[in-house]
Structure formats: structure tokens, C-alpha cells
Amino acid sequence: MESSKHILVVDDETDLVELVSYNLKKEGYAVDTASDGEVALAKIRKVKYALLVLDLLLPGLQGIELCRILRSDPKTVNLPIIMLTAKGEEVDKILGLEMGADDYMTKPFSPRELVARVKAVLRRSAEKPVAEKILKQGDVEIDKERYIVSIKGRPIKLSATEFKLLLFLAERKGKVFSRDQLLDAIWRDEAFVEPRTVDVHIRRLRAHIEENAANPGYIKTMRGIGYFFDGK
């Protein structure tokens, strides 16, 4: 089975794992499962998965911690992750996104909705970089072929969605984009992404690339309008 079709589902709820696995397999995906974070991490280090469906609360190694580990490893930094949780609190959603998840779903959810989100996240991660290989804006260097970002020569680890958002803004230096425009550009017509997601990803990007995230030099806010890339 090609890696683009191989998904790992990590959750300790047996019925949910079986339901999710069944629906993904119906769509042609190969599915592996794990009921705790340690087992999941071991599998991820052996198999090149296309996407990870990850529960927030797991026995032993928590989903948030597993997400953090994966985002700190160059081999898995771009692995698409859809986070699951039984909680509906906004803080949990933001926490999952800040730790590097590409999308978020609150239980209970429709299996069809999950499949739709899986397809959307995989579509985004598989999109080809534009023709020019290297983009330089001030101290920021973006290798669009290898998906590597460096600031003053120092490599920065970004998720696939963070990379795409940074590249989109940097290629249009100085142009201000509203949340809705960024949703259309980065998340396209995906119906399940909220405008708040843009703010979360902007905040994460600033934490990665800014010397002072509270006074950003690259990704700036035009109050009441949106965001733009300024550069130095």
C-alpha cells in the first residue's frame, strides 16, 4: 500500500477506532491502529504514514505530548495530524492546534465528516510547491521544494499548514489578507475550519520565526483588517 494511503488511528475507545477504521478502509485507505501514545510512537518510527488521527487524551503518553514529539522531529514535522477529543472547550481546541495539529474534531462526530477532513488535509499536504525553489525575504529563506524554512541561517520547524501559510504571505509581501481570504487560500473550500484557526496558526508562526512574538517583525497585523508579511 502506498504511503499516501496509509493512516494511523490512535484512540483508546475500541468502538470508535473500529468505526473510523471501517469508514476509512471503505475509501481505500490502509489503516493501522494504536490504543496508547507509546505504541503509536513506535509505529510511526517504523512506518511512513500519510496522516495521523490522534486522540487528545490517551493512556500513558498523551496525544498532546505525542504531537509535540512528532513536531520536534524533522522526520515527522510535516506529518498531517487530525486531533480528536471528547472535550468541547475552546481552550482544548486551541491547545491541540498550537501543539501542531492540522485539524481538530470534537467527539461525537460523523464518520463521513472525518473522512472529508482526512481527504482535505491530505490534499493540502500533497500540493506541489510553486516553480521557484528558494524564496528570500529579508532574513527569511524558504526552500519550497524541500519545505525548509531558515531565519538568519537557522532552520525552523513548521507543520505543513504553517509552512503553507508562511509561504503564501511571504510570496505576497506587503499585501494584507483578511481571515476569510486566508481561509480561502490555505484551507480552500473546507467547510469545517473556523476563522479562529487562522489566528491560532498566525500565533504559532510568530512563536517560531519572530525574535519577539509580541512585537513581530515579519508577520504583522493590520488592526481590524487582517495579516501581512513585512520582512526586514
C-alpha positions as CSV (number, residue, x, y, z in Angstrom):
1,M,0.0,0.0,0.0
2,E,1.4,3.4,-1.0
3,S,2.3,5.7,1.9
4,S,-0.2,8.3,0.6
5,K,-3.0,5.9,1.6
6,H,-1.7,4.7,4.9
7,I,-3.3,6.2,8.1
8,L,-2.7,5.6,11.8
9,V,-5.7,5.9,14.1
10,V,-4.8,6.4,17.8
11,D,-7.6,6.2,20.4
12,D,-8.4,4.0,23.4
13,E,-12.1,3.7,22.6
14,T,-12.4,0.4,20.7
15,D,-15.8,1.1,19.2
16,L,-14.7,4.4,17.8
17,V,-11.5,3.0,16.4
18,E,-13.4,0.2,14.6
19,L,-15.9,2.7,13.2
20,V,-13.3,5.1,12.0
21,S,-11.2,2.3,10.5
22,Y,-14.2,0.8,8.7
23,N,-15.1,4.1,7.1
24,L,-11.5,4.9,6.1
25,K,-11.0,1.5,4.6
26,K,-14.2,1.9,2.6
27,E,-12.5,4.9,1.0
28,G,-9.4,2.9,0.0
29,Y,-7.1,3.8,2.9
30,A,-4.9,1.3,4.7
31,V,-5.4,1.7,8.4
32,D,-3.2,0.9,11.4
33,T,-4.4,1.4,15.0
34,A,-3.0,2.0,18.4
35,S,-4.6,2.4,21.8
36,D,-1.9,4.5,23.5
37,G,0.7,7.0,22.7
38,E,3.8,4.8,23.2
39,V,2.6,2.2,20.8
40,A,1.6,4.9,18.3
41,L,5.1,6.5,18.5
42,A,6.8,3.1,18.0
43,K,4.7,2.5,14.9
44,I,5.3,6.0,13.5
45,R,9.0,5.5,13.8
46,K,8.8,2.3,11.7
47,V,6.1,3.2,9.1
48,K,5.8,6.3,6.9
49,Y,2.2,7.3,7.4
50,A,0.3,9.7,5.3
51,L,-1.8,11.0,8.2
52,L,-2.4,10.6,11.9
53,V,-5.8,10.6,13.6
54,L,-4.9,11.3,17.2
55,D,-7.0,11.4,20.4
56,L,-6.1,14.2,22.8
57,L,-6.5,12.1,26.0
58,L,-4.7,8.7,25.9
59,P,-3.3,6.2,28.5
60,G,0.3,6.9,29.2
61,L,1.8,9.3,26.6
62,Q,-0.9,11.9,26.0
63,G,-1.9,12.9,22.5
64,I,-0.7,16.5,23.1
65,E,2.7,15.2,24.1
66,L,2.9,12.8,21.2
67,C,2.0,15.7,18.9
68,R,4.8,17.8,20.4
69,I,7.3,14.9,19.9
70,L,6.4,14.5,16.3
71,R,6.6,18.2,15.6
72,S,10.1,18.4,17.1
73,D,11.4,15.5,14.9
74,P,12.5,16.5,11.3
75,K,11.3,13.1,10.0
76,T,7.7,13.7,11.3
77,V,7.4,17.5,11.5
78,N,5.2,17.6,8.4
79,L,3.1,14.5,9.2
80,P,-0.6,15.7,9.0
81,I,-2.4,15.3,12.3
82,I,-6.2,15.4,13.0
83,M,-6.8,15.8,16.7
84,L,-9.8,14.2,18.4
85,T,-11.1,15.0,21.9
86,A,-14.3,14.4,23.9
87,K,-14.0,18.0,25.2
88,G,-15.7,20.9,23.6
89,E,-13.9,23.7,25.4
90,E,-12.3,26.3,23.1
91,V,-9.1,26.1,25.1
92,D,-8.6,22.4,24.2
93,K,-9.1,23.1,20.5
94,I,-6.5,25.9,20.6
95,L,-4.1,23.7,22.6
96,G,-4.3,21.0,20.0
97,L,-3.7,23.4,17.2
98,E,-0.9,25.1,19.0
99,M,0.9,21.8,19.5
100,G,0.9,21.2,15.8
101,A,-2.4,19.6,14.8
102,D,-3.6,20.4,11.3
103,D,-7.3,20.0,12.2
104,Y,-9.5,19.2,15.2
105,M,-12.7,17.3,15.8
106,T,-14.8,17.1,18.9
107,K,-16.5,13.8,19.8
108,P,-19.1,12.6,18.9
109,F,-18.6,13.2,15.2
110,S,-19.9,11.9,12.0
111,P,-17.6,9.3,10.3
112,R,-18.4,10.9,7.0
113,E,-17.2,14.3,8.3
114,L,-13.9,12.7,9.5
115,V,-13.4,11.1,6.1
116,A,-14.0,14.5,4.5
117,R,-11.5,16.2,6.7
118,V,-8.9,13.4,6.1
119,K,-9.2,14.0,2.4
120,A,-9.0,17.8,2.8
121,V,-5.9,17.6,5.0
122,L,-4.2,15.1,2.7
123,R,-5.0,17.3,-0.3
124,R,-3.4,20.3,1.3
125,S,-0.2,18.4,2.3
126,A,0.2,16.9,-1.1
127,E,0.0,20.1,-3.1
128,K,3.1,20.9,-5.1
129,P,5.4,23.8,-4.3
130,V,5.5,26.6,-6.8
131,A,8.2,26.7,-9.5
132,E,10.8,29.0,-7.8
133,K,12.7,26.8,-5.4
134,I,14.0,29.4,-2.9
135,L,12.2,32.4,-1.7
136,K,14.2,35.0,0.3
137,Q,12.5,37.9,2.1
138,G,15.0,39.7,4.4
139,D,16.4,37.2,6.8
140,V,13.7,34.6,6.0
141,E,14.7,31.9,3.5
142,I,12.0,29.4,2.3
143,D,13.0,26.3,0.3
144,K,9.7,25.4,-1.4
145,E,11.0,22.2,-2.8
146,R,12.3,20.7,0.5
147,Y,9.8,22.5,2.7
148,I,12.6,24.1,4.9
149,V,12.4,27.5,6.5
150,S,15.5,29.3,7.9
151,I,15.8,32.5,9.8
152,K,19.3,34.0,9.5
153,G,20.5,30.6,8.5
154,R,18.9,28.8,11.5
155,P,16.4,26.1,10.5
156,I,12.8,26.5,11.8
157,K,10.5,23.5,12.2
158,L,7.0,24.1,10.9
159,S,3.9,22.0,10.3
160,A,2.7,21.6,6.7
161,T,-0.1,24.1,7.3
162,E,2.2,26.6,9.0
163,F,4.6,26.3,6.1
164,K,1.9,26.9,3.5
165,L,0.6,29.9,5.4
166,L,4.0,31.5,5.7
167,L,4.8,30.9,2.1
168,F,1.5,32.4,0.9
169,L,2.1,35.6,2.9
170,A,5.8,35.8,2.1
171,E,5.2,35.5,-1.6
172,R,2.8,38.4,-1.4
173,K,4.9,40.7,0.8
174,G,3.1,43.8,2.0
175,K,-0.4,42.7,0.9
176,V,-2.9,42.5,3.7
177,F,-5.2,39.4,3.9
178,S,-8.3,39.0,6.0
179,R,-9.1,35.8,7.9
180,D,-11.6,34.8,5.3
181,Q,-9.1,35.4,2.5
182,L,-6.5,33.2,4.3
183,L,-9.1,30.5,4.9
184,D,-10.0,30.5,1.2
185,A,-6.3,30.4,0.2
186,I,-4.9,27.9,2.7
187,W,-7.9,25.8,3.6
188,R,-9.7,26.4,0.4
189,D,-13.4,25.3,0.4
190,E,-13.1,23.1,3.5
191,A,-16.3,23.7,5.4
192,F,-15.1,22.6,8.8
193,V,-12.4,25.2,9.5
194,E,-13.3,28.3,11.6
195,P,-11.8,31.8,11.2
196,R,-10.3,31.4,14.7
197,T,-8.0,28.7,13.2
198,V,-6.2,31.5,11.2
199,D,-5.4,33.3,14.4
200,V,-4.0,30.2,16.0
201,H,-1.7,29.4,13.1
202,I,-0.5,33.0,12.9
203,R,0.3,32.9,16.6
204,R,2.2,29.6,16.2
205,L,4.1,31.0,13.2
206,R,5.1,34.1,15.2
207,A,6.3,31.9,18.0
208,H,8.5,30.0,15.5
209,I,10.0,32.8,13.5
210,E,9.9,36.1,15.5
211,E,12.5,37.3,17.9
212,N,9.7,38.9,19.8
213,A,6.3,37.5,19.1
214,A,4.6,40.3,20.9
215,N,6.2,42.8,18.5
216,P,6.5,40.9,15.3
217,G,8.9,41.9,12.5
218,Y,7.7,39.6,9.8
219,I,4.0,38.7,10.2
220,K,2.2,41.8,11.2
221,T,-1.4,42.7,12.0
222,M,-3.4,45.4,10.3
223,R,-5.9,46.1,13.0
224,G,-9.4,45.4,12.0
225,I,-8.4,44.1,8.6
226,G,-6.0,41.1,8.7
227,Y,-2.4,40.0,8.4
228,F,0.5,40.7,6.1
229,F,4.2,39.7,5.7
230,D,6.5,42.7,6.1
231,G,10.0,41.2,6.3
232,K,13.2,43.1,7.1
